[in-house]
Amino acid sequence: MPVSARYSIGIDFGTESGRVLLLELGSGEQLGVTVVPYPSAVIDRTLPHTGEALPPDWALQDPDDWTHVVLTGIPEAIARSGIDPGSVVGLGVDFTSCTVLPVASDGRPLCAHAPWRDRKHAWPKLWKHHSAQPEADRLNEVAQARGESFLARYGGRISSEWYFPKLLEIWVDDREVYEAMDGFYEATDWIVSWMTGLAQRQACTAGYKAMWSPDEGFPDAAYFDAAFPGFSSPTEKLGSSFLPLGARAGALRPQLAQRLGLGADVSVAVGNVDSFVSVPGAGVADPGTFVIVIGTSICDMVVHPQEIRLPGITGVLRDGILPGLYGYEAGQAAVGDMLAWFVSNLGGGVTHEQLEAEAAAIAPGATGLLALDWWNGNRTILADADLTGVILGLTIQSSAAEIYRALLESIAFGSRRIMDNFQEHGLPLQRIVACGGIAERSPLMMQLLADTSGRTVEVPGCADIPARGAALFGAVAAGAFPQITAAVDAMRPPTASSYHPDPRAAAVYERVYAIYRELYDTLGSSRSDWLHELKAIRTRGHA
């Protein structure tokens, strides 16, 4: 079969929906893109079926939503494209991370079994499930006291979003659920096992979210036992064998292939992470580029030929994003959902588009406002889920558009702070490549990134970059390309828009950023107890 007749499927499992696309492996054309909303979306109020109120900082998902994306999205994408289903050779997936779920011995989610459906810890915990902060705090405290060297790979701090805090939360709060589960899986690994019938786990999430290193393995069991006496088998629910990115996990199960109308020989790549697949999806394969995936939250990726253990990142891993390079991760926890909060609660019925237009007409610095984008905690460089948002400088003249612009500026300043951290520790960054829904829809946000950072921002000429990247890995798993960098070189997307720093705006923002840095350091470090105490009063001590 000629290359021009072959296709790979990419499935991007997001926070509230899944996206399916077909990638033509000759031209790189994207076909049949289908968006499938999750029927249950984010479960953060009450537990399904029982109506039990969930505690603060909980965020769950229903695994039936994920299989619904596969069963609905793939046939619809193929029907839209009009291609021959037999020409599909590969399939790749990406997922939010760390989204994890307890799995029973039969491979099904524990919450799918009747005895466990009314137990909240039996359900998948979404990436932004932050109630495991006490477990993360304890792991950090003990790691620092013991001088654990692995901590430096993660910027000096373990996040509550990661694998072991969420697993330990179950171990502490509901030992019966912990004992009942056969494994605790990253959702990206589970959906691949559901599609192939083979339980395969990949090295990416093990390295970034479960503190594993291909050179050093896991932290010593004695460390976990010191933090949580009795928890001395950290790999019991995780395993210790991990496949590299781009590896073939297996073929589609025959029954599933038949139901989807695909051939039984479709190769399925091991799972991946939504942010990381965006690097090759956006056409980036070299150091010096700051890749920012900007949507509900922000994930930032940098690749470099050397390992530099700098503070304030969420991880560095050899081959973690691209082969032969060290992949660095950072990010911001509240972006699109912070803007959605403002529009829904304080926007007075005005749309995002209207607020963007009004905010774009406001000159840099003219709002007199400064915000910290900690509406969902701080992912980096502070790695503190108990920090909360701030707006400084409000007056009775402050308008909705001015506040909206200040929130956009807070996102840009947060990105600048992360870039400064990379730059200050020996990872030079020449340009920004931005993708995701906000990159495509908000020229103002892109210009703010350029003006506050002093770097050119490029937006690829293709939507659905994560799904595109997942499809590229599916093509590699199918043998269409020897490795992911070859796939990138063959199908690099064009640049749709470039945003260059405006010198006058940049000069104003340097002055505002100087204040931002002091406020950031004060409320994020030296007086973080103020925000911690306010959150504690709200969540635990207001009665």
C-alpha positions, 0 to 999 in steps of 0.5 A: 500500500502506498504511503499516501493511502495510509492513515493514523488515528489520534485520540486526545482525551481532555478534561471535558471531552475527547477529540478524534482525528485521522492523519494522512501519512503522506501529506499530514492532512487532518481529516474527520476531526470529531469532538465527543463531550464526556457525558459526566464531564468533571465529577466534583460536586456529587458522586454518581448514583449515590449523590454523596457530596464530594469534599473540597478539591475533589475531581473525578471522572467516569471511565465510561466517558473514555470508552464512549469517545472511542466507540463514538468518535472513531466511526464518526471520524471515519464516516466524516473523512470518507476514507477506506477504514482498511487504510488505517494502520496506527492509533495513538492516544494521549491523556490528561495526567496524572489522571489515575484509576483503581483497576480490578483483577479483570482489567475493569475499573474498580468503580464498574463493579457494583460493590465499589460504585458507592466508594468515592476512592474507587473512581478515577481521580482527575489530574486536578484532584488536589485533595491529596495535598496532605500526602504530598506534604508528608512525602516532601517533608520526609524526602527533604529530611532524608536528603533524597536525591530523586527530589531534585529531578522534580524541582525539589517538590512533589505535587499533589497531582501525582501518582503516589500522593493520590495512591496514598490518599486511598491507602490512608482513607479507604484501605478496603479500596486499596486492597481491592484494586489489582492495580492503580493505572494512569488513564492513558495506560488503561485505555490502551489496555482496554483497546488491546487487551494487553496491560502495558505501561509506558515510561513517560508517566512513570517518570514524570508522575510516579518518580521513576527514573530509567537510570535510578528506578524508584525511590527506595521502599524505606523512604515510603515506609518512613513517610507512611509506616506500613506502605513499603511496597510502592510498586505493588499497584504500579509495576516496574516495567515500562515501554518507551514512547512510540512503542507498539502496545499491541493490536486492537482487540478483534472484537473492538476492531470489528465494532469500529469497522477497522482492520484487526492489524491496526497497531496501537501505540503505548499511551502518552500525555496530552501536553507531551505529544503536543511537542511533536504535534506542533512540529518541534524537535529541537532545543531552545523552544518553549512549547506551551499548551494553553487550554484549561490549564497550561503545560510547558515543555522544553527539550535539551541534550543535557540533564539540569536539575533545576528547581521549580519544574515538575520533572525532567526525564531522559527520552520523556518527550523526544528520544535522545533528549531530556524533556522538562515539564512545567506549567500553570494550573488555572487558565481556561477554567479561571477565565470561565469562572470569571465569565460565568460568575462575574461577567454579567452575561458578556461572552469571552469574545466580547470581553476579549475585544474590550480588553484588547482596547485597553493599553498595557498598564492602564487597568492599574490591576495585577493578578496572580493566577492561582485559582487552582493552586500553583503548579510551577515554580512553587508547586503549592496546590494550597495557594489561591488567586489574588487581584491587586489594585481594584477600585470602584472604577474597575470594569469587567474588561479590565479585570479580564485583561488582568487575568490574561496578563497574570497568565502571561506573567506566570509563563514569564516567571517559568521561562525566567527560571529555565533561563536562569538555570542554563536552558536558553529559550529563543522562541515560544510555540503555543497551541491549544484552544486559547492559542487558536482563539485569543490573539490578545493572549498570544500578544501578551505572551510576546510582550511580557516575555520579549520572545516571538510566539508562533501558533501552528496552522493546525488545530487539535495539536495533541491529537495530531501528536498522538496520531504521529506516535500511532504511525511510529508504532505501525512502522510508518516512521522509524522514530517520532523525529522522522515523523515530525520532519515529514509532517511539520505543520505550517505556522498560522500566526506569529506575534512579535513583542511590541517594544512600547508594551514590553517596556510597560510590562517590565515595570509591572512584572517587577511588582509581580515578582515581589508579590509572587515571592511574598504570597507564594513563599515568605508569606504563603501562610496567609493564603494557606490559612484563608483556604484552611478556614474556608475548607475546614474551619469556617463552622 
